[in-house]
Amino acid sequence: MSVNWREIDLILEEVPLQGGYIRKLSQPDFRNFLFALWLPPTNLTMRVCLEHPFVRFHTVTSPPRIKRSHQRFESFLHARVVGGQIQSARQLYQDRIVEITVTRNQETTILYLRLWGGHSNLIATDENHRILDAAFRKPNQHIVTGETYLPVEPNRPEPCPTGQEKSAPAWPVREYTGTFHSFIESQYAEAEESRTRKQRMDQAERMLTRNRGRLLSRLAEIERGTDRSEQADSLLHQAQLIMANLYRISPGEKSVIVEDYADNNRPVSIHLDPLLPATTYAANLFARVKRSQESKEFLDQSAASLRSRLRAITDQIEQLPQMDTLSLIALVTAGKNVPRNNQSADVPETGLRFTSSGYQILVGRNARENDALLRKYVRGNDLWLHTRDYPGGYVFVKTPKGKSVPLDVLLDAGTLALFFSKARENGRGELYYTQVKYLRRSKDGPPGLVLPTQEKNLSVIMEKNRLIRMGLLENSL
């Protein structure tokens, strides 16, 4: 709760401000002001808090942390009142308005401290009550520079002296020990700490819950990819049956019926490609099996990493009630400050991922994904591909240091770039590629727009076998 009018009188009675000097002034945030005062023979700091529901003013022993940048109203007060002398300080009626008159270089400034809960304000006027500036400008209330500010109605009597009985409701002064200033400081410090801790805990919980949802979504996607990779066992068995029955297969056949030695010699029909020799078709199946196994290994590692991160996030959520405020702030700050170039082994949480001969290929499908991959998940030596003359997604090949990208991997990446572009309908297209370190961001362009240099050309035809192998086209088997 805010301080009431009786407590304001008590605050002014304990620390009379008349005759004091304003040595320094600072504004830690939008709703707090710190006045460093010289009240002979002592120095003290007065805090003015305009934040609901903690509206009050009192002396402090441990001022809040001060930000580097100066606020607008803070700079104005520096020019008008710092170095000035306080001529008077009084509460006007029972309205919780404190009037402080300051003179500096024969110039008078009147500060009206309005302690009205959610409508609190600090207003500066000249001797004629013309508003010079305010902490919170309120055009609908005529609290703007140049307007006249009258804190009380003109026909009301003069304010009663501090401490004199008033006709306002008999709000009680809270029970306290020591000085009322120290009591107010400790009580509100505990309330603010409790509120800050709750806000940080809620913020941390939302952040962790959001991250857990993303990881669960990515894990489900990986598990679907793992299920597709497990079809490799069926393909391997088909290739072995073909090689074991080559003598039965004539050129140009679309299928062949053989005995399955793994299933009590039950007759099974195996699909063939009439345009390929049986040995070539079987070799293609073996190659697909190898790639599927490599993909499954990569997906298994990625899934294990994601499950580990999920366990860590779950543990953090359970530990939130036991964490102090500083730990909560550090947790939230760490979640916001994600490195621009994240080179960890974790799988990116945006775009699509493919594997070709052990190389990881990342695909962005729109400007947002292109920009996210470019900022967080690739480095200078990685390869970038894009269709020429057609809009499309960015394709990145993660390249180990000191190695070059094999031609087959480059063709797989080019096929992906062609597939996720407007040139897909043509079935073929021209691409250019270069290393990420040769990309330059467009200064005034949209997110993800880059200007490549030292690029090379690549012609790509969308091959059915590549599309099937990368899961972009259903197998007709």
Summary of the structure (lengths in Angstrom):
residues: 477
radius of gyration: 36.7
end to end distance: 73.9
largest distance: 117.1
contacts: 1369
relative contact order: 0.07
helix: 39%
strand: 25%
